Amino acid sequence: MKKVAIFLGAVAVFGLSACNKCHDCHYDSPNGEVELGEYCGDDAEALEASGYVDPSDTTGTVYTVHCGEDH
């Protein structure tokens, strides 16, 4: 019975972690590629949809964000 419980626990952990896909995200600035870090699920989709404004950039430029691509 203990082995079954451990097996089911492992399957549950694997199954739940597979649902929330995480990706490294970046944008291309005039000075080169800027890494934004890892975003998961809806956060990654929202970031790609809305873009990114660098807080240190006074022009307010909205950069197109790419997540989960080989770069």
PQR file with spaces between the fields and no chain letter, atoms N, CA, C, O and H, PARSE charges and radii, in Angstrom:
ATOM       1  N    MET     1       0.819   -1.191    0.000 -0.4000 1.5000
ATOM       2  CA   MET     1       0.000    0.000    0.000 -0.0000 2.0000
ATOM       3  C    MET     1       0.867    1.260    0.000  0.5500 1.7000
ATOM       4  O    MET     1       0.541    2.250   -0.655 -0.5500 1.4000
ATOM       5  N    LYS     2       1.972    1.207    0.743 -0.4000 1.5000
ATOM       6  CA   LYS     2       2.864    2.358    0.815 -0.0000 2.0000
ATOM       7  C    LYS     2       3.479    2.644   -0.554  0.5500 1.7000
ATOM       8  O    LYS     2       3.631    3.805   -0.935 -0.5500 1.4000
ATOM       9  H    LYS     2       2.236    0.403    1.275  0.4000 1.0000
ATOM      10  N    LYS     3       3.832    1.597   -1.294 -0.4000 1.5000
ATOM      11  CA   LYS     3       4.414    1.773   -2.623 -0.0000 2.0000
ATOM      12  C    LYS     3       3.418    2.417   -3.579  0.5500 1.7000
ATOM      13  O    LYS     3       3.791    3.243   -4.412 -0.5500 1.4000
ATOM      14  H    LYS     3       3.708    0.654   -0.985  0.4000 1.0000
ATOM      15  N    VAL     4       2.158    2.038   -3.456 -0.4000 1.5000
ATOM      16  CA   VAL     4       1.115    2.614   -4.313 -0.0000 2.0000
ATOM      17  C    VAL     4       0.960    4.103   -4.009  0.5500 1.7000
ATOM      18  O    VAL     4       0.823    4.915   -4.925 -0.5500 1.4000
ATOM      19  H    VAL     4       1.855    1.367   -2.779  0.4000 1.0000
ATOM      20  N    ALA     5       0.980    4.459   -2.732 -0.4000 1.5000
ATOM      21  CA   ALA     5       0.845    5.863   -2.336 -0.0000 2.0000
ATOM      22  C    ALA     5       2.020    6.687   -2.856  0.5500 1.7000
ATOM      23  O    ALA     5       1.822    7.802   -3.338 -0.5500 1.4000
ATOM      24  H    ALA     5       1.091    3.800   -1.988  0.4000 1.0000
ATOM      25  N    ILE     6       3.226    6.162   -2.768 -0.4000 1.5000
ATOM      26  CA   ILE     6       4.409    6.866   -3.271 -0.0000 2.0000
ATOM      27  C    ILE     6       4.322    7.029   -4.784  0.5500 1.7000
ATOM      28  O    ILE     6       4.623    8.096   -5.319 -0.5500 1.4000
ATOM      29  H    ILE     6       3.387    5.256   -2.376  0.4000 1.0000
ATOM      30  N    PHE     7       3.911    5.973   -5.464 -0.4000 1.5000
ATOM      31  CA   PHE     7       3.772    6.030   -6.920 -0.0000 2.0000
ATOM      32  C    PHE     7       2.741    7.081   -7.328  0.5500 1.7000
ATOM      33  O    PHE     7       2.993    7.885   -8.224 -0.5500 1.4000
ATOM      34  H    PHE     7       3.666    5.106   -5.029  0.4000 1.0000
ATOM      35  N    LEU     8       1.583    7.073   -6.671 -0.4000 1.5000
ATOM      36  CA   LEU     8       0.538    8.047   -6.998 -0.0000 2.0000
ATOM      37  C    LEU     8       0.985    9.474   -6.684  0.5500 1.7000
ATOM      38  O    LEU     8       0.650   10.405   -7.416 -0.5500 1.4000
ATOM      39  H    LEU     8       1.378    6.420   -5.943  0.4000 1.0000
ATOM      40  N    GLY     9       1.726    9.641   -5.619 -0.4000 1.5000
ATOM      41  CA   GLY     9       2.263   10.963   -5.285 -0.0000 2.0000
ATOM      42  C    GLY     9       3.226   11.459   -6.347  0.5500 1.7000
ATOM      43  O    GLY     9       3.192   12.628   -6.731 -0.5500 1.4000
ATOM      44  H    GLY     9       1.998    8.884   -5.025  0.4000 1.0000
ATOM      45  N    ALA    10       4.092   10.562   -6.823 -0.4000 1.5000
ATOM      46  CA   ALA    10       5.043   10.936   -7.872 -0.0000 2.0000
ATOM      47  C    ALA    10       4.325   11.289   -9.168  0.5500 1.7000
ATOM      48  O    ALA    10       4.696   12.250   -9.842 -0.5500 1.4000
ATOM      49  H    ALA    10       4.120    9.612   -6.512  0.4000 1.0000
ATOM      50  N    VAL    11       3.312   10.526   -9.517 -0.4000 1.5000
ATOM      51  CA   VAL    11       2.529   10.808  -10.729 -0.0000 2.0000
ATOM      52  C    VAL    11       1.827   12.159  -10.596  0.5500 1.7000
ATOM      53  O    VAL    11       1.782   12.926  -11.558 -0.5500 1.4000
ATOM      54  H    VAL    11       3.011    9.745   -8.970  0.4000 1.0000
ATOM      55  N    ALA    12       1.285   12.455   -9.426 -0.4000 1.5000
ATOM      56  CA   ALA    12       0.592   13.727   -9.208 -0.0000 2.0000
ATOM      57  C    ALA    12       1.552   14.906   -9.336  0.5500 1.7000
ATOM      58  O    ALA    12       1.222   15.906   -9.972 -0.5500 1.4000
ATOM      59  H    ALA    12       1.322   11.832   -8.645  0.4000 1.0000
ATOM      60  N    VAL    13       2.728   14.797   -8.741 -0.4000 1.5000
ATOM      61  CA   VAL    13       3.718   15.873   -8.832 -0.0000 2.0000
ATOM      62  C    VAL    13       4.136   16.084  -10.278  0.5500 1.7000
ATOM      63  O    VAL    13       4.206   17.223  -10.739 -0.5500 1.4000
ATOM      64  H    VAL    13       2.996   13.984   -8.224  0.4000 1.0000
ATOM      65  N    PHE    14       4.410   15.023  -10.989 -0.4000 1.5000
ATOM      66  CA   PHE    14       4.803   15.130  -12.394 -0.0000 2.0000
ATOM      67  C    PHE    14       3.674   15.728  -13.227  0.5500 1.7000
ATOM      68  O    PHE    14       3.912   16.603  -14.060 -0.5500 1.4000
ATOM      69  H    PHE    14       4.353   14.097  -10.614  0.4000 1.0000
ATOM      70  N    GLY    15       2.467   15.265  -13.008 -0.4000 1.5000
ATOM      71  CA   GLY    15       1.315   15.745  -13.778 -0.0000 2.0000
ATOM      72  C    GLY    15       1.028   17.215  -13.545  0.5500 1.7000
ATOM      73  O    GLY    15       0.736   17.949  -14.489 -0.5500 1.4000
ATOM      74  H    GLY    15       2.274   14.555  -12.331  0.4000 1.0000
ATOM      75  N    LEU    16       1.109   17.652  -12.301 -0.4000 1.5000
ATOM      76  CA   LEU    16       0.833   19.051  -11.993 -0.0000 2.0000
ATOM      77  C    LEU    16       1.933   19.973  -12.491  0.5500 1.7000
ATOM      78  O    LEU    16       1.651   21.094  -12.912 -0.5500 1.4000
ATOM      79  H    LEU    16       1.347   17.056  -11.534  0.4000 1.0000
ATOM      80  N    SER    17       3.170   19.528  -12.450 -0.4000 1.5000
ATOM      81  CA   SER    17       4.260   20.375  -12.926 -0.0000 2.0000
ATOM      82  C    SER    17       4.259   20.493  -14.442  0.5500 1.7000
ATOM      83  O    SER    17       4.746   21.488  -14.979 -0.5500 1.4000
ATOM      84  H    SER    17       3.399   18.618  -12.108  0.4000 1.0000
ATOM      85  N    ALA    18       3.728   19.512  -15.135 -0.4000 1.5000
ATOM      86  CA   ALA    18       3.687   19.555  -16.596 -0.0000 2.0000
ATOM      87  C    ALA    18       2.627   20.526  -17.099  0.5500 1.7000
ATOM      88  O    ALA    18       2.698   20.963  -18.248 -0.5500 1.4000
ATOM      89  H    ALA    18       3.332   18.704  -14.699  0.4000 1.0000
ATOM      90  N    CYS    19       1.656   20.871  -16.277 -0.4000 1.5000
ATOM      91  CA   CYS    19       0.568   21.760  -16.700 -0.0000 2.0000
ATOM      92  C    CYS    19       1.017   23.205  -16.817  0.5500 1.7000
ATOM      93  O    CYS    19       0.452   23.957  -17.611 -0.5500 1.4000
ATOM      94  H    CYS    19       1.599   20.516  -15.344  0.4000 1.0000
ATOM      95  N    ASN    20       2.005   23.610  -16.059 -0.4000 1.5000
ATOM      96  CA   ASN    20       2.420   25.000  -16.021 -0.0000 2.0000
ATOM      97  C    ASN    20       3.758   25.150  -16.737  0.5500 1.7000
ATOM      98  O    ASN    20       4.812   25.095  -16.104 -0.5500 1.4000
ATOM      99  H    ASN    20       2.464   22.999  -15.414  0.4000 1.0000
ATOM     100  N    LYS    21       3.720   25.337  -18.044 -0.4000 1.5000
ATOM     101  CA   LYS    21       4.935   25.416  -18.851 -0.0000 2.0000
ATOM     102  C    LYS    21       5.659   26.732  -18.584  0.5500 1.7000
ATOM     103  O    LYS    21       5.054   27.803  -18.621 -0.5500 1.4000
ATOM     104  H    LYS    21       2.864   25.381  -18.559  0.4000 1.0000
ATOM     105  N    CYS    22       6.946   26.641  -18.318 -0.4000 1.5000
ATOM     106  CA   CYS    22       7.770   27.821  -18.077 -0.0000 2.0000
ATOM     107  C    CYS    22       8.757   27.996  -19.222  0.5500 1.7000
ATOM     108  O    CYS    22       9.257   27.028  -19.795 -0.5500 1.4000
ATOM     109  H    CYS    22       7.438   25.771  -18.287  0.4000 1.0000
ATOM     110  N    HIS    23       9.023   29.266  -19.540 -0.4000 1.5000
ATOM     111  CA   HIS    23       9.921   29.586  -20.643 -0.0000 2.0000
ATOM     112  C    HIS    23      10.793   30.777  -20.263  0.5500 1.7000
ATOM     113  O    HIS    23      10.383   31.644  -19.492 -0.5500 1.4000
ATOM     114  H    HIS    23       8.616   30.052  -19.074  0.4000 1.0000
ATOM     115  N    ASP    24      12.001   30.805  -20.817 -0.4000 1.5000
ATOM     116  CA   ASP    24      12.845   31.983  -20.706 -0.0000 2.0000
ATOM     117  C    ASP    24      12.337   33.011  -21.697  0.5500 1.7000
ATOM     118  O    ASP    24      12.038   32.679  -22.844 -0.5500 1.4000
ATOM     119  H    ASP    24      12.335   30.101  -21.443  0.4000 1.0000
ATOM     120  N    CYS    25      12.235   34.269  -21.257 -0.4000 1.5000
ATOM     121  CA   CYS    25      11.715   35.338  -22.109 -0.0000 2.0000
ATOM     122  C    CYS    25      12.788   36.406  -22.312  0.5500 1.7000
ATOM     123  O    CYS    25      13.637   36.629  -21.449 -0.5500 1.4000
ATOM     124  H    CYS    25      12.478   34.538  -20.325  0.4000 1.0000
ATOM     125  N    HIS    26      12.729   37.060  -23.472 -0.4000 1.5000
ATOM     126  CA   HIS    26      13.667   38.130  -23.791 -0.0000 2.0000
ATOM     127  C    HIS    26      13.028   39.104  -24.771  0.5500 1.7000
ATOM     128  O    HIS    26      12.000   38.811  -25.381 -0.5500 1.4000
ATOM     129  H    HIS    26      12.039   36.879  -24.173  0.4000 1.0000
ATOM     130  N    TYR    27      13.658   40.271  -24.911 -0.4000 1.5000
ATOM     131  CA   TYR    27      13.281   41.201  -25.976 -0.0000 2.0000
ATOM     132  C    TYR    27      14.552   41.694  -26.643  0.5500 1.7000
ATOM     133  O    TYR    27      15.634   41.639  -26.058 -0.5500 1.4000
ATOM     134  H    TYR    27      14.493   40.509  -24.415  0.4000 1.0000
ATOM     135  N    ASP    28      14.414   42.176  -27.864 -0.4000 1.5000
ATOM     136  CA   ASP    28      15.554   42.684  -28.623 -0.0000 2.0000
ATOM     137  C    ASP    28      15.557   44.202  -28.541  0.5500 1.7000
ATOM     138  O    ASP    28      14.635   44.861  -29.023 -0.5500 1.4000
ATOM     139  H    ASP    28      13.535   42.221  -28.339  0.4000 1.0000
ATOM     140  N    SER    29      16.603   44.755  -27.926 -0.4000 1.5000
ATOM     141  CA   SER    29      16.757   46.204  -27.834 -0.0000 2.0000
ATOM     142  C    SER    29      17.805   46.640  -28.858  0.5500 1.7000
ATOM     143  O    SER    29      18.480   45.792  -29.441 -0.5500 1.4000
ATOM     144  H    SER    29      17.352   44.220  -27.535  0.4000 1.0000
ATOM     145  N    PRO    30      17.951   47.932  -29.083 -0.5600 1.5000
ATOM     146  CA   PRO    30      18.995   48.399  -30.010  0.2800 2.0000
ATOM     147  C    PRO    30      20.403   47.985  -29.570  0.5500 1.7000
ATOM     148  O    PRO    30      21.316   47.903  -30.392 -0.5500 1.4000
ATOM     149  N    ASN    31      20.573   47.728  -28.273 -0.4000 1.5000
ATOM     150  CA   ASN    31      21.881   47.337  -27.742 -0.0000 2.0000
ATOM     151  C    ASN    31      22.064   45.829  -27.675  0.5500 1.7000
ATOM     152  O    ASN    31      23.086   45.356  -27.178 -0.5500 1.4000
ATOM     153  H    ASN    31      19.831   47.795  -27.605  0.4000 1.0000
ATOM     154  N    GLY    32      21.097   45.068  -28.164 -0.4000 1.5000
ATOM     155  CA   GLY    32      21.183   43.611  -28.143 -0.0000 2.0000
ATOM     156  C    GLY    32      20.030   42.988  -27.378  0.5500 1.7000
ATOM     157  O    GLY    32      19.104   43.671  -26.940 -0.5500 1.4000
ATOM     158  H    GLY    32      20.267   45.452  -28.567  0.4000 1.0000
ATOM     159  N    GLU    33      20.111   41.689  -27.232 -0.4000 1.5000
ATOM     160  CA   GLU    33      19.056   40.921  -26.575 -0.0000 2.0000
ATOM     161  C    GLU    33      19.104   41.123  -25.062  0.5500 1.7000
ATOM     162  O    GLU    33      20.174   41.082  -24.455 -0.5500 1.4000
ATOM     163  H    GLU    33      20.863   41.135  -27.588  0.4000 1.0000
ATOM     164  N    VAL    34      17.934   41.343  -24.460 -0.4000 1.5000
ATOM     165  CA   VAL    34      17.835   41.547  -23.014 -0.0000 2.0000
ATOM     166  C    VAL    34      16.989   40.422  -22.424  0.5500 1.7000
ATOM     167  O    VAL    34      15.825   40.252  -22.785 -0.5500 1.4000
ATOM     168  H    VAL    34      17.064   41.377  -24.953  0.4000 1.0000
ATOM     169  N    GLU    35      17.585   39.659  -21.515 -0.4000 1.5000
ATOM     170  CA   GLU    35      16.884   38.550  -20.863 -0.0000 2.0000
ATOM     171  C    GLU    35      15.968   39.093  -19.769  0.5500 1.7000
ATOM     172  O    GLU    35      16.371   39.952  -18.984 -0.5500 1.4000
ATOM     173  H    GLU    35      18.531   39.797  -21.221  0.4000 1.0000
ATOM     174  N    LEU    36      14.748   38.594  -19.723 -0.4000 1.5000
ATOM     175  CA   LEU    36      13.784   38.987  -18.696 -0.0000 2.0000
ATOM     176  C    LEU    36      13.603   37.917  -17.632  0.5500 1.7000
ATOM     177  O    LEU    36      12.962   38.164  -16.610 -0.5500 1.4000
ATOM     178  H    LEU    36      14.421   37.897  -20.360  0.4000 1.0000
ATOM     179  N    GLY    37      14.154   36.744  -17.853 -0.4000 1.5000
ATOM     180  CA   GLY    37      14.009   35.662  -16.890 -0.0000 2.0000
ATOM     181  C    GLY    37      12.957   34.665  -17.321  0.5500 1.7000
ATOM     182  O    GLY    37      12.513   34.657  -18.469 -0.5500 1.4000
ATOM     183  H    GLY    37      14.674   36.543  -18.683  0.4000 1.0000
ATOM     184  N    GLU    38      12.565   33.820  -16.376 -0.4000 1.5000
ATOM     185  CA   GLU    38      11.628   32.739  -16.669 -0.0000 2.0000
ATOM     186  C    GLU    38      10.214   33.129  -16.247  0.5500 1.7000
ATOM     187  O    GLU    38       9.988   33.592  -15.129 -0.5500 1.4000
ATOM     188  H    GLU    38      12.925   33.825  -15.444  0.4000 1.0000
ATOM     189  N    TYR    39       9.274   32.934  -17.159 -0.4000 1.5000
ATOM     190  CA   TYR    39       7.858   33.183  -16.898 -0.0000 2.0000
ATOM     191  C    TYR    39       7.089   31.911  -17.217  0.5500 1.7000
ATOM     192  O    TYR    39       7.469   31.153  -18.110 -0.5500 1.4000
ATOM     193  H    TYR    39       9.458   32.558  -18.068  0.4000 1.0000
ATOM     194  N    CYS    40       6.005   31.682  -16.482 -0.4000 1.5000
ATOM     195  CA   CYS    40       5.242   30.445  -16.627 -0.0000 2.0000
ATOM     196  C    CYS    40       3.794   30.718  -17.012  0.5500 1.7000
ATOM     197  O    CYS    40       3.205   31.718  -16.601 -0.5500 1.4000
ATOM     198  H    CYS    40       5.697   32.297  -15.756  0.4000 1.0000
ATOM     199  N    GLY    41       3.231   29.814  -17.807 -0.4000 1.5000
ATOM     200  CA   GLY    41       1.804   29.794  -18.117 -0.0000 2.0000
ATOM     201  C    GLY    41       1.247   31.112  -18.602  0.5500 1.7000
ATOM     202  O    GLY    41       1.734   31.694  -19.571 -0.5500 1.4000
ATOM     203  H    GLY    41       3.709   29.002  -18.141  0.4000 1.0000
ATOM     204  N    ASP    42       0.206   31.579  -17.906 -0.4000 1.5000
ATOM     205  CA   ASP    42      -0.496   32.805  -18.291 -0.0000 2.0000
ATOM     206  C    ASP    42       0.403   34.034  -18.209  0.5500 1.7000
ATOM     207  O    ASP    42       0.226   34.977  -18.980 -0.5500 1.4000
ATOM     208  H    ASP    42      -0.190   31.106  -17.119  0.4000 1.0000
ATOM     209  N    ASP    43       1.373   34.039  -17.280 -0.4000 1.5000
ATOM     210  CA   ASP    43       2.276   35.181  -17.167 -0.0000 2.0000
ATOM     211  C    ASP    43       3.112   35.344  -18.435  0.5500 1.7000
ATOM     212  O    ASP    43       3.312   36.463  -18.907 -0.5500 1.4000
ATOM     213  H    ASP    43       1.517   33.273  -16.653  0.4000 1.0000
ATOM     214  N    ALA    44       3.599   34.235  -18.985 -0.4000 1.5000
ATOM     215  CA   ALA    44       4.386   34.287  -20.221 -0.0000 2.0000
ATOM     216  C    ALA    44       3.520   34.753  -21.385  0.5500 1.7000
ATOM     217  O    ALA    44       3.957   35.566  -22.200 -0.5500 1.4000
ATOM     218  H    ALA    44       3.437   33.326  -18.602  0.4000 1.0000
ATOM     219  N    GLU    45       2.301   34.245  -21.466 -0.4000 1.5000
ATOM     220  CA   GLU    45       1.393   34.643  -22.549 -0.0000 2.0000
ATOM     221  C    GLU    45       1.043   36.124  -22.448  0.5500 1.7000
ATOM     222  O    GLU    45       1.008   36.820  -23.464 -0.5500 1.4000
ATOM     223  H    GLU    45       1.946   33.584  -20.804  0.4000 1.0000
ATOM     224  N    ALA    46       0.782   36.615  -21.238 -0.4000 1.5000
ATOM     225  CA   ALA    46       0.435   38.022  -21.045 -0.0000 2.0000
ATOM     226  C    ALA    46       1.608   38.930  -21.393  0.5500 1.7000
ATOM     227  O    ALA    46       1.418   39.987  -21.994 -0.5500 1.4000
ATOM     228  H    ALA    46       0.810   36.050  -20.414  0.4000 1.0000
ATOM     229  N    LEU    47       2.810   38.527  -21.022 -0.4000 1.5000
ATOM     230  CA   LEU    47       3.999   39.319  -21.326 -0.0000 2.0000
ATOM     231  C    LEU    47       4.222   39.407  -22.828  0.5500 1.7000
ATOM     232  O    LEU    47       4.548   40.475  -23.346 -0.5500 1.4000
ATOM     233  H    LEU    47       2.965   37.669  -20.533  0.4000 1.0000
ATOM     234  N    GLU    48       4.050   38.289  -23.533 -0.4000 1.5000
ATOM     235  CA   GLU    48       4.190   38.309  -24.990 -0.0000 2.0000
ATOM     236  C    GLU    48       3.103   39.163  -25.640  0.5500 1.7000
ATOM     237  O    GLU    48       3.367   39.859  -26.620 -0.5500 1.4000
ATOM     238  H    GLU    48       3.785   37.422  -23.112  0.4000 1.0000
ATOM     239  N    ALA    49       1.899   39.116  -25.107 -0.4000 1.5000
ATOM     240  CA   ALA    49       0.783   39.861  -25.702 -0.0000 2.0000
ATOM     241  C    ALA    49       0.908   41.368  -25.478  0.5500 1.7000
ATOM     242  O    ALA    49       0.612   42.155  -26.378 -0.5500 1.4000
ATOM     243  H    ALA    49       1.685   38.550  -24.311  0.4000 1.0000
ATOM     244  N    SER    50       1.343   41.774  -24.285 -0.4000 1.5000
ATOM     245  CA   SER    50       1.370   43.202  -23.952 -0.0000 2.0000
ATOM     246  C    SER    50       2.709   43.867  -24.223  0.5500 1.7000
ATOM     247  O    SER    50       2.775   45.090  -24.348 -0.5500 1.4000
ATOM     248  H    SER    50       1.583   41.135  -23.554  0.4000 1.0000
ATOM     249  N    GLY    51       3.783   43.080  -24.315 -0.4000 1.5000
ATOM     250  CA   GLY    51       5.107   43.659  -24.516 -0.0000 2.0000
ATOM     251  C    GLY    51       5.724   44.075  -23.191  0.5500 1.7000
ATOM     252  O    GLY    51       5.167   43.818  -22.123 -0.5500 1.4000
ATOM     253  H    GLY    51       3.729   42.086  -24.214  0.4000 1.0000
ATOM     254  N    TYR    52       6.885   44.723  -23.273 -0.4000 1.5000
ATOM     255  CA   TYR    52       7.630   45.104  -22.075 -0.0000 2.0000
ATOM     256  C    TYR    52       8.155   46.521  -22.242  0.5500 1.7000
ATOM     257  O    TYR    52       8.713   46.869  -23.283 -0.5500 1.4000
ATOM     258  H    TYR    52       7.337   44.932  -24.141  0.4000 1.0000
ATOM     259  N    VAL    53       7.972   47.338  -21.205 -0.4000 1.5000
ATOM     260  CA   VAL    53       8.534   48.686  -21.174 -0.0000 2.0000
ATOM     261  C    VAL    53       9.644   48.683  -20.137  0.5500 1.7000
ATOM     262  O    VAL    53       9.394   48.435  -18.957 -0.5500 1.4000
ATOM     263  H    VAL    53       7.519   47.055  -20.359  0.4000 1.0000
ATOM     264  N    ASP    54      10.870   48.957  -20.572 -0.4000 1.5000
ATOM     265  CA   ASP    54      12.019   48.998  -19.670 -0.0000 2.0000
ATOM     266  C    ASP    54      11.872   50.216  -18.752  0.5500 1.7000
ATOM     267  O    ASP    54      11.776   51.341  -19.242 -0.5500 1.4000
ATOM     268  H    ASP    54      11.073   49.158  -21.530  0.4000 1.0000
ATOM     269  N    PRO    55      11.853   50.009  -17.431 -0.5600 1.5000
ATOM     270  CA   PRO    55      11.672   51.135  -16.512  0.2800 2.0000
ATOM     271  C    PRO    55      12.797   52.171  -16.592  0.5500 1.7000
ATOM     272  O    PRO    55      12.584   53.333  -16.246 -0.5500 1.4000
ATOM     273  N    SER    56      13.978   51.775  -17.039 -0.4000 1.5000
ATOM     274  CA   SER    56      15.087   52.726  -17.142 -0.0000 2.0000
ATOM     275  C    SER    56      15.071   53.486  -18.469  0.5500 1.7000
ATOM     276  O    SER    56      15.867   54.405  -18.662 -0.5500 1.4000
ATOM     277  H    SER    56      14.151   50.831  -17.320  0.4000 1.0000
ATOM     278  N    ASP    57      14.178   53.115  -19.379 -0.4000 1.5000
ATOM     279  CA   ASP    57      14.063   53.761  -20.691 -0.0000 2.0000
ATOM     280  C    ASP    57      13.040   54.890  -20.588  0.5500 1.7000
ATOM     281  O    ASP    57      11.856   54.634  -20.369 -0.5500 1.4000
ATOM     282  H    ASP    57      13.531   52.369  -19.223  0.4000 1.0000
ATOM     283  N    THR    58      13.487   56.130  -20.742 -0.4000 1.5000
ATOM     284  CA   THR    58      12.596   57.279  -20.583 -0.0000 2.0000
ATOM     285  C    THR    58      11.719   57.529  -21.804  0.5500 1.7000
ATOM     286  O    THR    58      10.838   58.387  -21.756 -0.5500 1.4000
ATOM     287  H    THR    58      14.449   56.338  -20.919  0.4000 1.0000
ATOM     288  N    THR    59      11.937   56.799  -22.900 -0.4000 1.5000
ATOM     289  CA   THR    59      11.137   57.014  -24.109 -0.0000 2.0000
ATOM     290  C    THR    59       9.802   56.290  -24.057  0.5500 1.7000
ATOM     291  O    THR    59       8.900   56.622  -24.826 -0.5500 1.4000
ATOM     292  H    THR    59      12.652   56.101  -22.939  0.4000 1.0000
ATOM     293  N    GLY    60       9.649   55.313  -23.175 -0.4000 1.5000
ATOM     294  CA   GLY    60       8.399   54.562  -23.073 -0.0000 2.0000
ATOM     295  C    GLY    60       8.200   53.554  -24.186  0.5500 1.7000
ATOM     296  O    GLY    60       7.073   53.141  -24.456 -0.5500 1.4000
ATOM     297  H    GLY    60      10.382   55.043  -22.550  0.4000 1.0000
ATOM     298  N    THR    61       9.276   53.156  -24.833 -0.4000 1.5000
ATOM     299  CA   THR    61       9.204   52.183  -25.923 -0.0000 2.0000
ATOM     300  C    THR    61       8.687   50.845  -25.409  0.5500 1.7000
ATOM     301  O    THR    61       9.161   50.337  -24.393 -0.5500 1.4000
ATOM     302  H    THR    61      10.193   53.491  -24.614  0.4000 1.0000
ATOM     303  N    VAL    62       7.716   50.277  -26.115 -0.4000 1.5000
ATOM     304  CA   VAL    62       7.193   48.954  -25.775 -0.0000 2.0000
ATOM     305  C    VAL    62       7.895   47.943  -26.672  0.5500 1.7000
ATOM     306  O    VAL    62       7.770   47.995  -27.896 -0.5500 1.4000
ATOM     307  H    VAL    62       7.331   50.689  -26.940  0.4000 1.0000
ATOM     308  N    TYR    63       8.629   47.030  -26.060 -0.4000 1.5000
ATOM     309  CA   TYR    63       9.386   46.025  -26.802 -0.0000 2.0000
ATOM     310  C    TYR    63       8.569   44.747  -26.956  0.5500 1.7000
ATOM     311  O    TYR    63       7.832   44.357  -26.050 -0.5500 1.4000
ATOM     312  H    TYR    63       8.731   46.989  -25.066  0.4000 1.0000
ATOM     313  N    THR    64       8.704   44.109  -28.096 -0.4000 1.5000
ATOM     314  CA   THR    64       8.070   42.821  -28.345 -0.0000 2.0000
ATOM     315  C    THR    64       8.853   41.743  -27.609  0.5500 1.7000
ATOM     316  O    THR    64      10.069   41.633  -27.765 -0.5500 1.4000
ATOM     317  H    THR    64       9.303   44.426  -28.832  0.4000 1.0000
ATOM     318  N    VAL    65       8.157   40.955  -26.813 -0.4000 1.5000
ATOM     319  CA   VAL    65       8.786   39.920  -25.992 -0.0000 2.0000
ATOM     320  C    VAL    65       8.616   38.564  -26.666  0.5500 1.7000
ATOM     321  O    VAL    65       7.570   38.265  -27.243 -0.5500 1.4000
ATOM     322  H    VAL    65       7.169   41.044  -26.687  0.4000 1.0000
ATOM     323  N    HIS    66       9.662   37.755  -26.579 -0.4000 1.5000
ATOM     324  CA   HIS    66       9.652   36.396  -27.117 -0.0000 2.0000
ATOM     325  C    HIS    66       9.936   35.434  -25.966  0.5500 1.7000
ATOM     326  O    HIS    66      10.917   35.601  -25.243 -0.5500 1.4000
ATOM     327  H    HIS    66      10.511   37.998  -26.110  0.4000 1.0000
ATOM     328  N    CYS    67       9.084   34.433  -25.798 -0.4000 1.5000
ATOM     329  CA   CYS    67       9.269   33.438  -24.741 -0.0000 2.0000
ATOM     330  C    CYS    67       9.348   32.040  -25.345  0.5500 1.7000
ATOM     331  O    CYS    67       8.589   31.697  -26.251 -0.5500 1.4000
ATOM     332  H    CYS    67       8.286   34.298  -26.386  0.4000 1.0000
ATOM     333  N    GLY    68      10.274   31.244  -24.832 -0.4000 1.5000
ATOM     334  CA   GLY    68      10.359   29.846  -25.222 -0.0000 2.0000
ATOM     335  C    GLY    68      10.961   29.589  -26.577  0.5500 1.7000
ATOM     336  O    GLY    68      10.744   28.523  -27.153 -0.5500 1.4000
ATOM     337  H    GLY    68      10.891   31.522  -24.096  0.4000 1.0000
ATOM     338  N    GLU    69      11.708   30.530  -27.102 -0.4000 1.5000
ATOM     339  CA   GLU    69      12.351   30.338  -28.397 -0.0000 2.0000
ATOM     340  C    GLU    69      13.824   30.043  -28.191  0.5500 1.7000
ATOM     341  O    GLU    69      14.419   30.454  -27.195 -0.5500 1.4000
ATOM     342  H    GLU    69      11.884   31.397  -26.634  0.4000 1.0000
ATOM     343  N    ASP    70      14.397   29.338  -29.127 -0.4000 1.5000
ATOM     344  CA   ASP    70      15.850   29.166  -29.119 -0.0000 2.0000
ATOM     345  C    ASP    70      16.458   30.460  -29.623  0.5500 1.7000
ATOM     346  O    ASP    70      16.080   30.968  -30.679 -0.5500 1.4000
ATOM     347  H    ASP    70      13.914   29.004  -29.936  0.4000 1.0000
ATOM     348  N    HIS    71      17.394   30.984  -28.866 -0.4000 1.5000
ATOM     349  CA   HIS    71      18.042   32.230  -29.274 -0.0000 2.0000
ATOM     350  C    HIS    71      19.496   32.222  -28.910  0.5500 1.7000
ATOM     351  O    HIS    71      20.205   33.192  -29.178 -0.5500 1.4000
ATOM     352  H    HIS    71      17.701   30.572  -28.008  0.4000 1.0000
